[in-house]
Amino acid sequence: MSIFNRKSEVLITCPRGAAPVLAEEIRQRNFPVKHERIAAVETFTTMAGCMRLNLHLRTAHRVQFQLASFRAYNADDVYKYVREYIDWDEIIRPDGYLSISSFVQNESIRDSRYANVRVKDAICDFMRDKHGRRPDSGPEQTGIVLFLHWVNNRCKLYLDTSGEPLNRRGYRKLPWKAPMSEPLGAASLLASGWDGKSNVVNPMCGSGTLAIEAALIGLNSAPGLMRDNYGFMHLPDFEQARWDSLLDEAEASENGELDFRIIATDKSAEAVEAAKKNAAAAGVDRYIEFDVCDFRDTEVPEGGGIVIMNPEYGERLGDVRYLGEVYQAIGDFFKQKCQGYNGFIFTGNLDLAKQVGLRTFKRLTFFSAKIECKLLGYQLYSGSKKSGKQD
């Protein structure tokens, strides 16, 4: 049986805190959700299913297909199992390219790179004995990518069907300063409760990630359409025609236009120029209205929707001593110009967030790299209902 038709456990990783959003994405694609972790979701499908997941998931980092689960007390046990109990002919060609990474917590291993070497040796010895030659190997994740998860005596070996992580959509040509990752941007939009059909206003847009991801969601455009290399493409049984069919299906389901407005602004002309180029690379520049202005001067159109901002919070950019006034001004902007919207702030500094002076109706925890952050939501009522104090 071809590996494309064989079912297995599949581990899909994501930004820490985004697993509930990813799980909902997986369910909407009619895949089962077997287990949620803080930074991953487990499902069960075929390699063909993994192709579909790679194409459509917005909040995922990697789609990893489990090849084997076994016990190993030391690196020699790993070598023995990998060489003797896995048919590498269905996974890599003798002239292929191999990259291996791992997470190891085993008392016999001081450096996880040694575990990687033993896995590589087992595969190369298998191929050399059978074919008289061995695959090349190295750090680039452009061919067959394997991941070893080894804790105590339990090992799981995965084929990373994504290859390079899925946050590399292909549109970020100019990153600007401390950009939000694409899966984290998508997770923030989806977790906000935005319906994908109402206005999105994104002051402090930086390199444009939130605005671009909003356009892709509104257009129902699969994020994987912009990439031309995935790990599964290097499997011996990969059929280009099957992948082309999935691409055609995804393109046919796209919306041609948006019935709402996406407005992205930044006081930095360089940031807006970077955002424009990134949006053009994503093919959505004509759906986003860019402007260079202070966030307080951003247009907020009639009709409601969300206003979402990712201000500096003093960890990597800005200075906490001066940012308090900025957060106070954000609160004033929300109250004075954004009535009828839901406002959202993504920040890694709750002390600064208190300066907004509004009561939150939603508080979600995400991690940007290693920084614990909050997505804070504010209902900005129009009419007579008054805002309360910050929780």
ZAPAGU-557622 format. One line per 5 residues: number of its first residue (from 1); their letters; for each residue x, y, z of N, C-alpha, C. Coordinates in steps of 0.1 Angstrom, whole numbers, plus 5000, padded with zeros to 4 digits. Atoms other than C-alpha are relative to their C-alpha. Last residue first. Layout:
<sites>
NUM = a = X,Y,Z,X,Y,Z,X,Y,Z | ...
</sites>
This chain:
<sites>
391 = dqkgs = 5001,5011,4990,4891,5443,5348,5013,5000,5009 | 4992,5012,5003,4894,5477,5330,4999,4990,5012 | 4985,4999,4997,4867,5501,5340,5006,4987,4996 | 4996,5000,4987,4832,5501,5324,5015,5001,5001 | 4989,5009,4997,4820,5513,5291,5004,5000,5014
386 = kksgs = 4987,4994,4997,4786,5529,5289,5010,4990,5002 | 4993,5009,4990,4755,5517,5271,5014,5005,5002 | 5000,4996,4986,4737,5547,5256,5008,4991,5009 | 5013,4998,4993,4743,5543,5218,5003,5004,5015 | 5006,4988,5004,4772,5526,5202,4987,5002,5007
381 = ylqyg = 5014,4998,5002,4790,5500,5222,4997,5014,4994 | 5000,4985,5001,4827,5493,5219,4986,5004,4996 | 5012,4997,5007,4830,5457,5231,4998,5015,5000 | 5008,4990,4993,4866,5452,5241,4988,5003,4991 | 5011,4995,5008,4888,5422,5233,4991,5010,5008
376 = llkce = 5010,4994,4992,4922,5415,5247,4989,5006,4991 | 5009,4993,5009,4945,5391,5229,4988,5005,5008 | 5015,5000,4999,4971,5384,5255,4994,5006,4988 | 5008,4988,5004,5008,5376,5252,4985,4998,5002 | 5014,5003,4997,5034,5352,5268,4992,5013,4997
371 = ikasf = 5007,4990,4992,5067,5358,5251,4985,4997,5002 | 5000,5004,4986,5087,5328,5240,4992,5010,5009 | 4987,5006,4996,5080,5331,5203,4999,4996,5014 | 4993,4995,5012,5047,5351,5203,5015,4996,5003 | 4986,4997,4998,5027,5331,5228,5006,5004,4986
366 = ftlrk = 4992,5006,5011,4989,5332,5230,5015,5003,5003 | 4986,5001,4998,4965,5337,5259,5006,4994,4987 | 4994,5012,5005,4930,5349,5253,5015,5000,5001 | 4986,5000,4997,4910,5376,5271,5006,4986,4997 | 4992,5012,5004,4876,5385,5259,5014,5001,5003
361 = ftrlg = 5010,5011,5001,4849,5409,5272,5007,4987,4996 | 4999,5010,5011,4875,5434,5284,4988,4990,5001 | 5003,5013,4995,4865,5465,5304,5001,4990,4989 | 5012,5006,5004,4881,5497,5292,4999,4986,5005 | 5011,4994,4993,4908,5520,5306,4986,4994,4996
356 = vqkal = 5011,4998,5010,4934,5514,5280,4987,5005,5006 | 5002,4985,5003,4960,5520,5307,4990,5002,4989 | 5009,4993,4990,4954,5485,5320,4998,5014,4997 | 5014,5001,5004,4970,5472,5288,4990,5006,5009 | 5004,4990,5010,5003,5486,5298,4986,5000,4996
351 = dlngt = 4999,4987,4993,5004,5465,5329,4997,5012,4991 | 5013,4997,4995,4992,5436,5308,5000,5012,5009 | 4998,4992,4988,5024,5437,5287,4986,5003,5006 | 4993,5008,4990,5027,5411,5259,5002,5007,5013 | 4989,4994,4993,5000,5427,5237,5007,4990,5009
346 = fifgn = 4991,5011,4997,4975,5420,5211,5012,5005,5006 | 4986,4996,4999,4947,5446,5213,5008,4987,5003 | 4991,5010,4995,4912,5440,5200,5014,5006,5001 | 4985,4997,5001,4883,5463,5195,5008,4990,5006 | 4992,5007,4989,4848,5451,5187,5014,5004,4998
341 = ygqck = 4990,5010,5003,4829,5477,5166,5004,4992,5012 | 5007,5010,5009,4797,5497,5170,5010,4989,4996 | 5013,5004,4995,4816,5527,5184,4993,4990,4990 | 5003,5014,5003,4851,5528,5171,4987,4995,5005 | 5002,5002,5015,4859,5566,5169,4996,4986,4996
336 = qkffd = 5005,4989,5008,4856,5580,5204,4997,4998,4986 | 5012,4995,4995,4858,5550,5227,4994,5011,4991 | 5011,5010,4999,4883,5530,5208,4987,5007,5003 | 5004,5003,5014,4905,5560,5201,4989,4990,4999 | 5008,4988,5005,4904,5570,5237,4996,4998,4986
331 = giaqy = 5013,5000,4994,4915,5535,5247,4991,5012,4996 | 5007,5011,5007,4943,5536,5221,4986,4999,5006 | 5005,4994,5012,4954,5570,5236,4992,4989,4991 | 5011,4991,4996,4957,5554,5270,4994,5006,4988 | 5011,5008,4997,4978,5527,5254,4988,5008,5005
326 = vegly = 5005,5006,5013,5001,5552,5238,4988,4992,5003 | 5008,4990,5006,5004,5572,5271,4994,4995,4986 | 5012,4999,4993,5016,5540,5288,4991,5010,4994 | 5011,5007,5006,5041,5534,5261,4987,5002,5007 | 5008,4991,5009,5066,5561,5272,4988,4993,4994
321 = rvdgl = 5002,4987,4993,5082,5543,5302,4991,5010,4992 | 5011,5001,4992,5077,5509,5286,4996,5014,5007 | 4996,4998,4986,5101,5518,5259,4988,5001,5009 | 5006,4990,4992,5096,5507,5223,5006,5001,5014 | 5001,4987,5007,5104,5474,5207,4995,5010,5010
316 = regye = 4990,4999,5011,5115,5440,5219,5001,5014,4994 | 4991,5012,5000,5098,5435,5252,5011,5001,4990 | 4988,4998,4992,5083,5470,5256,5009,4988,5001 | 5003,5003,4986,5047,5464,5245,5013,4999,5008 | 4988,5004,4992,5046,5478,5210,4997,4998,5014
311 = pnmiv = 4991,4989,4996,5011,5479,5196,5013,4994,5006 | 4989,5007,4993,4994,5449,5178,5010,5011,5003 | 4987,4993,4999,4960,5464,5169,5010,4991,5007 | 4990,5009,4994,4926,5450,5158,5014,5007,4999 | 4988,4991,5001,4895,5471,5150,5011,4992,5008
306 = iggge = 4990,5001,4990,4867,5446,5143,5011,5011,4997 | 4990,5010,5003,4834,5449,5124,5010,4999,5012 | 4995,5009,4989,4809,5476,5123,5010,4990,4995 | 5004,5014,5002,4789,5491,5094,5006,4990,5010 | 5012,5005,4995,4803,5526,5091,4998,4985,4997
301 = pvetd = 5012,4999,5008,4839,5531,5083,4988,4996,5008 | 5008,5011,4995,4868,5537,5108,4986,5001,4994 | 5014,5000,5003,4894,5559,5091,4993,4987,5006 | 5004,5011,5009,4927,5559,5109,4985,5001,4998 | 5006,4995,5012,4936,5593,5124,4995,4990,4990
296 = rfdcv = 5012,4993,4996,4942,5580,5159,4993,5007,4988 | 5012,5009,4999,4965,5554,5145,4987,5007,5003 | 5001,5004,4987,4988,5581,5132,4988,4992,5002 | 5006,4990,4990,4989,5582,5095,5002,4995,5014 | 4990,4996,4990,5003,5565,5064,4994,5011,5009
291 = dfeiy = 4999,4986,4998,4974,5548,5045,5012,5002,5011 | 4988,4996,4992,4967,5514,5031,5000,5015,5001 | 4998,4986,5001,4933,5502,5018,5011,5005,5010 | 4996,4994,4988,4934,5464,5014,5003,5015,4997 | 5011,5002,4991,4916,5444,4987,5003,5008,5013
286 = rdvga = 5011,4992,5005,4938,5455,4958,4988,5000,5010 | 4997,4986,4998,4969,5443,4976,4988,5008,4996 | 5012,4994,4994,4955,5407,4979,5002,5015,5002 | 5011,4999,5009,4978,5387,4957,4988,5007,5005 | 5011,5010,4997,5000,5375,4985,4989,5001,4990
281 = aaank = 4995,5013,5002,5031,5392,4969,4989,4989,5003 | 4999,5003,5014,5011,5423,4965,5005,4986,4997 | 5014,5003,5005,5001,5422,5002,5000,4997,4985 | 5004,5013,4995,5038,5419,5011,4986,4996,4995 | 4993,5010,5008,5047,5448,4989,4997,4986,5004
276 = kaaev = 5005,5000,5014,5020,5470,5004,5007,4989,4992 | 5013,5007,4999,5030,5460,5040,4994,4999,4986 | 4997,5014,4998,5066,5470,5033,4987,4992,4999 | 4994,5005,5013,5055,5503,5019,5003,4985,5001 | 5011,5001,5009,5033,5508,5050,5005,4995,4986
271 = aeask = 5008,5012,4996,5062,5500,5073,4989,4998,4990 | 4992,5012,5004,5085,5525,5054,4992,4987,5004 | 5001,5002,5014,5059,5552,5056,5007,4988,4996 | 4987,5002,5007,5058,5548,5094,4997,4997,4985 | 4994,4987,5001,5027,5562,5110,5013,5000,4993
266 = dtaii = 4988,4999,4991,5009,5530,5102,5006,5014,4999 | 4992,4988,4999,4976,5522,5086,5012,4998,5009 | 4987,5002,4993,4956,5492,5073,5008,5013,5000 | 4993,4987,4999,4919,5494,5063,5013,4997,5008 | 4988,5003,4991,4901,5462,5052,5009,5013,4999
261 = rfdle = 4988,4992,5002,4866,5470,5038,5011,4995,5010 | 4997,4991,4989,4836,5447,5034,5014,5006,4997 | 5011,4991,4997,4818,5428,5007,5003,5009,5012 | 5004,4999,4986,4850,5412,4994,4989,5010,5001 | 4999,4987,4994,4855,5400,4958,4996,5000,5015
256 = gnesa = 4994,4991,5009,4861,5369,4938,5002,5014,5005 | 5009,4989,5003,4855,5344,4965,5007,5010,4992 | 4997,4987,4996,4877,5313,4963,4989,5010,4997 | 5009,4997,4988,4862,5278,4960,5003,5014,5005 | 5015,4999,5005,4875,5273,4924,4991,5004,5012
251 = eaedl = 5002,4987,5008,4911,5281,4936,4986,5002,4996 | 4998,4988,4991,4910,5254,4963,4997,5013,4992 | 5012,5000,4991,4896,5227,4939,5001,5012,5009 | 5011,4996,5008,4923,5236,4913,4987,5001,5008 | 4998,4986,5003,4950,5233,4939,4988,5006,4992
246 = lsdwr = 5003,4993,4988,4937,5200,4951,5001,5015,4998 | 5015,5001,4999,4936,5187,4915,4996,5007,5013 | 5006,4990,5009,4972,5199,4910,4985,5000,5001 | 4999,4987,4993,4982,5179,4941,4994,5011,4991 | 5008,5000,4988,4968,5147,4927,5001,5014,5006
241 = aqefd = 5014,4998,5004,4983,5154,4893,4991,5001,5011 | 5003,4986,5003,5017,5159,4908,4986,5003,4996 | 5006,4998,5013,5017,5124,4922,4996,5014,4998 | 5007,4988,5002,5040,5116,4951,4995,5002,4986 | 5013,5002,5006,5049,5080,4953,4992,5012,4998
236 = plhmf = 5000,5007,5013,5086,5085,4958,4987,4998,4993 | 5002,5014,4998,5081,5111,4986,5000,4993,4986 | 4987,5008,5002,5097,5144,4978,4998,4986,5003 | 4997,5000,5014,5064,5163,4974,5012,4992,4996 | 5006,5012,5006,5053,5153,5009,5003,4999,4985
231 = gyndr = 4992,5013,4997,5079,5177,5024,4994,4989,4992 | 5004,5006,4987,5063,5208,5007,5008,4987,5002 | 4992,5011,4995,5075,5231,4980,4995,4996,5013 | 4998,5010,5010,5056,5255,4957,5009,4988,5004 | 4988,5008,4999,5040,5278,4982,5002,4990,4989
226 = mlgpa = 4988,4992,5004,5015,5305,4975,5013,4993,5001 | 4999,4998,5014,4985,5283,4974,5012,5007,4995 | 4990,5008,5007,4991,5271,5009,5002,5002,4985 | 4986,4994,4998,4972,5300,5025,5011,4992,4993 | 4992,5010,4992,4939,5287,5009,5014,5006,5001
221 = snlgi = 4988,5004,5008,4919,5317,4997,5009,4992,5009 | 4999,5014,4999,4885,5320,5013,5011,4994,4991 | 5001,5005,5013,4884,5356,5001,4999,4985,4999 | 5012,4995,5007,4876,5369,5035,4998,4994,4986 | 5012,5006,4994,4902,5346,5051,4987,5004,4993
216 = laaei = 5000,5014,5004,4929,5357,5027,4988,4993,5005 | 5004,5000,5014,4920,5394,5032,4999,4985,4995 | 5014,4997,5000,4921,5390,5070,4995,4999,4985 | 5007,5012,4996,4955,5373,5067,4985,5002,5000 | 4998,5010,5010,4968,5402,5047,4992,4988,5003
211 = altgs = 5009,4996,5011,4954,5428,5072,5001,4990,4988 | 5014,5002,4997,4969,5409,5101,4990,5004,4989 | 5004,5014,4999,5003,5404,5085,4985,4999,5003 | 5013,5003,5006,5007,5439,5072,4994,4987,5002 | 4998,5006,5013,5044,5447,5078,4987,4994,4994
206 = gcmpn = 4986,5006,5002,5036,5471,5106,5001,4994,4986 | 5000,5013,5007,4998,5475,5108,5013,4994,4998 | 4988,5005,4996,4997,5501,5136,5003,4987,4992 | 4990,4990,4998,4960,5506,5128,5013,4993,5005 | 4987,5005,4994,4942,5475,5115,5010,5012,5001
201 = vvnsk = 4992,4988,4999,4905,5481,5107,5013,4996,5008 | 4988,5002,4992,4886,5450,5095,5009,5013,5000 | 4988,4992,5002,4851,5454,5082,5011,4996,5010 | 5002,4986,4996,4826,5426,5082,5013,5007,5000 | 5009,4993,5009,4823,5393,5064,4998,5014,5003
196 = gdwgs = 4994,5001,5014,4850,5370,5079,4992,5008,4990 | 5008,5009,5008,4828,5366,5110,5006,4998,4986 | 5003,4993,5013,4853,5380,5135,4993,4990,4990 | 5014,5001,5003,4850,5360,5167,4996,5007,4987 | 5007,4988,4997,4884,5372,5179,4985,4999,4999
191 = allsa = 5003,5001,4986,4898,5337,5178,4992,5012,5005 | 5010,5010,4999,4897,5337,5140,4995,4999,5015 | 5012,4996,5007,4916,5370,5138,4988,4990,5002 | 5006,4988,4993,4941,5362,5165,4987,5004,4993 | 5006,5005,4988,4947,5327,5150,4993,5011,5007
186 = aglpe = 5013,5006,5004,4953,5342,5115,4993,4995,5013 | 5009,4990,5004,4979,5366,5130,4986,4994,4996 | 5005,4993,4988,4995,5338,5150,4990,5011,4996 | 5009,5008,4992,4997,5316,5119,4994,5007,5012 | 5012,5001,5007,5013,5345,5099,4989,4991,5007
181 = smpak = 4999,5011,5009,5039,5354,5125,4986,4998,4993 | 5008,5011,4995,5037,5389,5140,5000,4988,4990 | 5013,5003,5006,5065,5410,5128,4993,4989,5007 | 5007,5009,4991,5093,5423,5151,4986,4996,4995 | 4994,5002,4987,5102,5452,5128,4991,4990,5008
176 = wplkr = 5000,4989,4991,5097,5452,5090,5005,4996,5014 | 5006,5003,4987,5093,5417,5075,4998,5012,5009 | 4993,4990,4991,5098,5427,5038,4994,4999,5014 | 4988,4996,5007,5091,5399,5013,5008,5010,5009 | 4993,4991,4992,5065,5381,5035,5014,5004,4993
171 = ygrrn = 5003,4986,5003,5043,5366,5008,5008,5010,5008 | 4994,4996,5013,5057,5330,5006,4997,5015,4997 | 5010,5000,5011,5035,5314,5032,5006,5004,4987 | 4993,4995,5011,5064,5306,5055,4991,4999,4988 | 5000,4985,4999,5042,5302,5085,5007,5006,4988
166 = lpegs = 5011,4994,5008,5037,5266,5072,4999,5015,5001 | 5012,4998,4992,5071,5254,5085,4990,5009,4991 | 4998,4987,4993,5096,5241,5059,4987,5004,5007 | 4986,4996,5004,5090,5205,5051,5003,5013,5008 | 4999,4986,5004,5052,5204,5055,5014,5004,4994
161 = tdlyl = 5005,4999,5013,5049,5166,5055,5000,5015,4995 | 5005,4987,5000,5072,5163,5085,4995,5003,4985 | 4997,4994,5013,5076,5125,5086,4993,5014,5000 | 5009,4994,5009,5074,5116,5122,5006,5004,4987 | 4993,4994,5011,5092,5092,5145,4990,5005,4990
156 = kcrnn = 5009,4999,5012,5078,5085,5179,5008,5007,4989 | 4996,4993,5012,5100,5072,5207,4988,5001,4990 | 5010,5000,5011,5091,5062,5242,5005,5009,4989 | 4998,5012,5009,5119,5052,5266,4991,5000,4989 | 4998,5012,4992,5122,5085,5285,5003,4989,4991
151 = vwhlf = 5001,4996,4986,5109,5111,5260,5001,4987,5008 | 4995,5011,4992,5119,5107,5223,5001,5005,5015 | 5004,4996,4987,5102,5128,5196,5003,4988,5010 | 5000,5010,4989,5121,5123,5164,4996,5006,5013 | 4999,4995,4986,5113,5146,5135,4998,4988,5009
146 = lvigt = 5004,5009,4990,5120,5138,5098,5001,5007,5014 | 4998,4995,4986,5121,5161,5068,4995,4991,5010 | 5007,5008,4990,5124,5147,5032,5004,5005,5014 | 5003,5014,5005,5135,5175,5010,4991,4992,5009 | 5006,4999,5013,5137,5213,5015,4998,4987,4993
141 = qepgs = 5012,5007,5000,5143,5215,5052,4992,5000,4987 | 5011,4994,5008,5179,5225,5050,4988,4991,4999 | 5010,4993,4992,5200,5211,5079,4988,5006,4992 | 4995,4987,4996,5219,5184,5060,4989,5008,5007 | 5007,4995,4988,5216,5150,5044,5006,5013,5004
136 = dprrg = 4993,4989,4993,5225,5134,5011,4992,5004,5012 | 5005,4986,5002,5208,5101,5003,5010,5010,5006 | 5008,4995,4989,5228,5068,5002,4995,5014,4997 | 4998,4985,4998,5242,5046,4975,4991,5005,5011 | 4986,4996,5003,5246,5009,4968,5003,5014,5001
131 = hkdrm = 4998,4994,5013,5209,5003,4965,5014,5004,4997 | 5010,5004,5010,5199,4979,4993,5003,5005,4986 | 5001,5014,5001,5229,4981,5016,4991,4995,4989 | 4988,5004,5006,5234,5018,5009,5000,4985,4998 | 5000,4997,5014,5197,5026,5015,5013,4995,4993
126 = fdcia = 5011,5008,5007,5195,5008,5048,5001,5002,4985 | 4995,5013,5001,5229,5023,5059,4990,4991,4993 | 4989,5000,5010,5217,5058,5050,5005,4986,4999 | 5006,4999,5013,5185,5053,5070,5010,4999,4989 | 5008,5011,5002,5202,5040,5101,4994,5000,4986
121 = dkvrv = 4991,5011,5003,5230,5066,5099,4991,4987,4997 | 4995,4998,5013,5204,5094,5097,5009,4988,4996 | 5011,5002,5009,5186,5081,5128,5005,5001,4985 | 5003,5014,5000,5219,5078,5146,4988,4997,4991 | 4990,5007,5008,5229,5113,5136,4997,4985,4999
116 = nayrs = 5002,4997,5015,5197,5128,5148,5009,4992,4992 | 5012,5008,5004,5201,5111,5182,4997,5002,4985 | 4995,5013,5002,5236,5126,5184,4988,4990,4996 | 4994,5001,5013,5222,5160,5177,5005,4986,4998 | 5010,5006,5009,5200,5156,5208,5005,4998,4985
111 = drise = 5002,4991,5010,5230,5161,5230,4991,4994,4989 | 4997,4986,4996,5234,5145,5263,4998,5010,4990 | 4997,4990,5010,5216,5113,5255,5003,5014,5006 | 4988,5005,5008,5215,5082,5278,5005,5010,4990 | 4988,4999,4992,5192,5100,5303,5013,4995,4993
106 = nqvfs = 4996,5013,4997,5165,5105,5277,5014,5000,5007 | 4998,5000,4986,5147,5137,5270,5002,4985,5004 | 4995,5011,4993,5150,5143,5233,5001,5003,5015 | 5001,4996,4986,5132,5166,5209,5003,4988,5008 | 5006,5008,4989,5144,5160,5174,4998,5008,5012
101 = sisly = 4999,4993,4987,5156,5172,5140,4993,4992,5011 | 5005,5006,4988,5164,5153,5108,5002,5010,5011 | 4998,4991,4989,5169,5165,5072,4993,4994,5012 | 5006,5003,4987,5172,5142,5042,5004,5010,5010 | 4993,4991,4990,5179,5147,5005,4992,4999,5013
96 = gdpri = 5008,4989,4994,5171,5121,4978,5009,5008,5010 | 4993,4988,5003,5194,5100,4956,4993,5012,5006 | 4986,5001,4997,5184,5067,4971,5008,5013,4997 | 4993,5006,5011,5148,5079,4971,5015,4999,5003 | 4990,4992,5006,5130,5085,5003,5007,4993,4989
91 = iedwd = 4999,4987,4994,5098,5074,5020,5010,5009,4993 | 5013,4993,5003,5085,5042,5003,5001,5015,5005 | 5002,4999,5014,5121,5028,5000,4987,5008,4997 | 4996,4986,5005,5126,5036,5036,4999,5002,4986 | 4996,5001,5014,5107,5005,5047,5003,5014,4995
86 = iyerv = 5006,4990,5009,5108,5009,5085,5005,4998,4986 | 5014,5002,5000,5115,4980,5109,4992,5011,4992 | 5005,5013,5002,5152,4972,5105,4985,5000,4998 | 4994,5007,5012,5170,5005,5101,4992,4988,4997 | 5002,4992,5012,5148,5027,5123,5006,4993,4988
81 = ykyvd = 5014,5000,5004,5145,5000,5150,4998,5007,4986 | 5005,5013,5004,5182,4993,5152,4986,5000,4995 | 4994,5004,5012,5193,5029,5152,4994,4987,4995 | 5006,4992,5011,5169,5038,5179,5005,4996,4986 | 5013,5006,5001,5180,5009,5201,4993,5008,4989
76 = danya = 4999,5012,5008,5216,5020,5195,4986,4994,4997 | 4999,4997,5015,5207,5055,5206,5001,4988,4992 | 4988,4993,5003,5196,5043,5241,5000,5002,4985 | 4993,4996,4987,5166,5029,5259,5012,5007,4997 | 4985,4999,5002,5143,5028,5229,5006,5005,5013
71 = rfsal = 4992,4998,4988,5106,5018,5227,5015,5001,4997 | 4993,5011,4995,5085,5023,5196,5008,5003,5012 | 5000,4998,4986,5061,5044,5176,5006,4988,5007 | 4998,5011,4991,5065,5046,5139,5000,5005,5014 | 4995,5012,5007,5059,5067,5108,5001,4988,5009
66 = qfqvr = 4992,5010,4992,5037,5094,5123,5004,4988,4992 | 5006,5013,5001,5027,5121,5099,5008,4990,5007 | 4990,5011,4999,5037,5156,5109,4993,4987,5001 | 5008,5012,5001,5018,5187,5097,5009,4988,5000 | 4995,5012,5007,5038,5218,5107,4989,4989,5001
61 = hatrl = 4986,4998,5004,5031,5254,5118,5005,4988,4992 | 4990,5011,4997,4994,5255,5118,5014,5004,4997 | 4994,4998,4987,4970,5285,5121,5011,4990,5004 | 4995,4987,4999,4959,5289,5085,5008,5002,5013 | 4999,4995,4987,4953,5253,5075,5007,5013,5002
56 = hlnlr = 5011,4992,4995,4942,5249,5039,5002,5005,5014 | 5005,4990,5009,4971,5235,5018,4991,5010,5007 | 4989,4990,5003,4990,5217,5044,4995,5011,4992 | 4998,4992,4988,4957,5200,5056,5011,5011,4998 | 5011,4990,4999,4949,5189,5021,5002,5009,5012
51 = mcgam = 4999,4990,5011,4983,5173,5016,4989,5011,5001 | 4990,4990,4996,4980,5157,5050,5002,5010,4989 | 5007,4991,4991,4948,5140,5039,5010,5011,5005 | 5008,4992,5009,4967,5124,5010,4992,5011,5008 | 4991,4990,5005,4992,5112,5036,4993,5010,4990
46 = ttfte = 4990,5006,5009,4963,5095,5053,5010,5011,4996 | 5003,5000,5014,4944,5106,5084,5011,4994,4991 | 4997,5013,5006,4942,5107,5121,4995,5001,4986 | 5010,5006,5008,4943,5139,5142,5004,4987,4994 | 4998,5013,5006,4964,5153,5170,4987,4996,4992
41 = vaair = 5012,5008,5001,4965,5190,5178,5003,4987,4993 | 5002,5010,5011,4995,5210,5188,4986,4994,5001 | 4995,4995,5013,5008,5239,5209,4999,4990,4989 | 4998,4986,5000,4990,5236,5242,5005,5006,4987 | 4989,4996,4990,4978,5201,5235,5001,5015,4999
36 = ehkvp = 4995,4987,5001,4945,5190,5219,5011,5002,5011 | 4995,4994,4987,4936,5154,5213,5005,5014,4997 | 4999,5011,4990,4917,5132,5188,5005,5006,5013 | 4991,4995,4990,4903,5159,5165,5001,4990,5012 | 5002,5002,4986,4888,5142,5135,5010,5007,5009
31 = fnrqr = 4990,5009,4994,4891,5157,5100,4997,4998,5015 | 5005,5014,4998,4861,5172,5083,5011,4990,5004 | 4995,5007,5012,4879,5204,5071,4996,4985,5001 | 5006,4995,5012,4858,5223,5096,5004,4994,4987 | 5014,5005,5001,4870,5200,5123,4993,5005,4988
26 = ieeal = 4999,5014,5004,4906,5208,5115,4986,4994,4999 | 4996,5000,5014,4900,5246,5116,4999,4985,4995 | 5012,4997,5007,4882,5241,5150,5003,5000,4985 | 5009,5011,4999,4913,5223,5163,4987,5003,4993 | 4996,5010,5009,4935,5250,5151,4991,4989,4999
21 = vpaag = 5003,4995,5013,4916,5276,5170,5003,4991,4989 | 5015,5000,5002,4916,5255,5202,4996,5005,4986 | 5005,5014,5003,4954,5248,5196,4985,5000,4999 | 5009,5000,5012,4963,5285,5194,4994,4987,4997 | 5012,4993,4997,4978,5289,5229,4990,4999,4989
16 = rpcti = 5005,5003,4986,5013,5281,5219,4988,5008,5003 | 4995,4991,4990,5017,5287,5181,4994,4996,5014 | 5005,4987,5001,5008,5256,5161,5006,5009,5010 | 4995,4990,4990,5018,5220,5156,4995,5014,4996 | 5000,4987,5006,4998,5193,5138,5004,5011,5010
11 = lvesk = 4998,4990,4990,5005,5157,5149,5002,5014,4992 | 4994,4988,5005,4991,5131,5126,5000,5010,5011 | 5002,4988,4992,4983,5095,5137,5008,5012,4993 | 4991,5000,4988,4983,5071,5108,4996,5012,5008 | 5004,4991,4990,4963,5061,5077,5010,4999,5012
6 = rnfis = 4999,5006,4986,4979,5045,5047,4996,5011,5010 | 5013,5006,4997,4967,5058,5012,5000,4993,5014 | 5010,4990,5002,4996,5082,5005,4986,4995,5004 | 5000,4992,4988,5021,5057,5020,4989,5011,4999 | 4992,4987,5000,5013,5035,4991,4998,5007,5013
1 = m = 5008,4988,5000,5000,5000,5000,5009,5012,5000
</sites>
